[in-house]
Amino acid sequence: MRKNLLVSGSVLLFVFCAVDSANILAHFFVPSVSHQYVFQPIWKELSLRGHNVTVITPNPLKDPNLINLTEIDVSFAYNFPKDVDISNSRREFSSPFTIINTFYYLFKYTMQMQMEDEKFKNILKQSEDSFDLILVETGNMIGYGLKHKFNAPLISISSLPSSVFTQYSIGNPAHPVVYPDVLTESFGDLSIWQKIDSIYVLLTTWLMAQFFIVPDATEMGRFYFGEDMPDVQELMRQSVFLENVNPIFSNKRPNVPNMKEFWNVHLNRDINPPKVSYFICLIFLQSTH
């Protein structure tokens, strides 16, 4: 009797502990360490939880212990074109039109470089059902085409607050005064001139995205992912969005169900460097005495 109970219990234990792992394709294309720091813990944790993760990134972890992780190194993306200067991409130096145009040119150039990589081409040659889930960076308008290519659900992850056009595209409120775009560089209670500027930024962003960026990204996406690919904006509406937003400093925006906020994933709570602790204590003592 006891033996039968032991066998039955073991069978139930194996049944309830079964894990259904997924094949995940992630493409985090921006060559920027500050952006990649947000994404690295995500693909690492997915791998540790038993999922088979293939990630295309300019900042691979190169951790041999992550046996379920395949990283395609596209660090050559850090070789920016020499005719582009992003050091002046601030409102005090440039107009919203110039900033948006500069970064879209860089993003398109970076995306083309990566998609011409032989390993990336091999991924695109795989069958439609090769992946169960696609992860892309929100700023990668062309990357939404991967959803169409592999007929899989897509999650778009942002390392910073999403643009007003992204919010508008998925149905979130995009009021220029209540929720100013990150390009305004204005926060809190806005003056009358800041409100006017926020309206100007919203109109510039929306017009450029609607009539230039989306058509151009759709055309490029159809070149790589098939002529029957839907409009990029339509693919955005069918996706889930994760937005890295600090709840203390952000404006509280009501979100549609497919927009979720997260924060602090890049912080390692297990590490407390002794030198940093000593420095903090020293500063505290000096300030109090």
WOKA-V857732 format. One record per run of one state. SS is the DSSP state (a for helix, b for strand, c for the rest). FROM is the first residue (numbers start at 0). TO is the last residue. If there is no record, write none. Layout:
ss=SS from=FROM to=TO
ss=SS from=FROM to=TO
This chain:
ss=c from=0 to=0
ss=a from=1 to=15
ss=c from=16 to=21
ss=b from=22 to=27
ss=c from=28 to=31
ss=a from=32 to=47
ss=c from=48 to=50
ss=b from=51 to=56
ss=c from=57 to=67
ss=b from=68 to=72
ss=c from=73 to=73
ss=a from=74 to=77
ss=c from=78 to=94
ss=a from=95 to=114
ss=c from=115 to=116
ss=a from=117 to=123
ss=c from=124 to=131
ss=b from=132 to=136
ss=c from=137 to=140
ss=a from=141 to=149
ss=c from=150 to=151
ss=b from=152 to=157
ss=c from=158 to=162
ss=a from=163 to=169
ss=c from=170 to=180
ss=a from=181 to=183
ss=c from=184 to=190
ss=a from=191 to=224
ss=c from=225 to=230
ss=a from=231 to=236
ss=c from=237 to=238
ss=b from=239 to=243
ss=c from=244 to=257
ss=b from=258 to=261
ss=c from=262 to=272
ss=a from=273 to=287
ss=c from=288 to=288
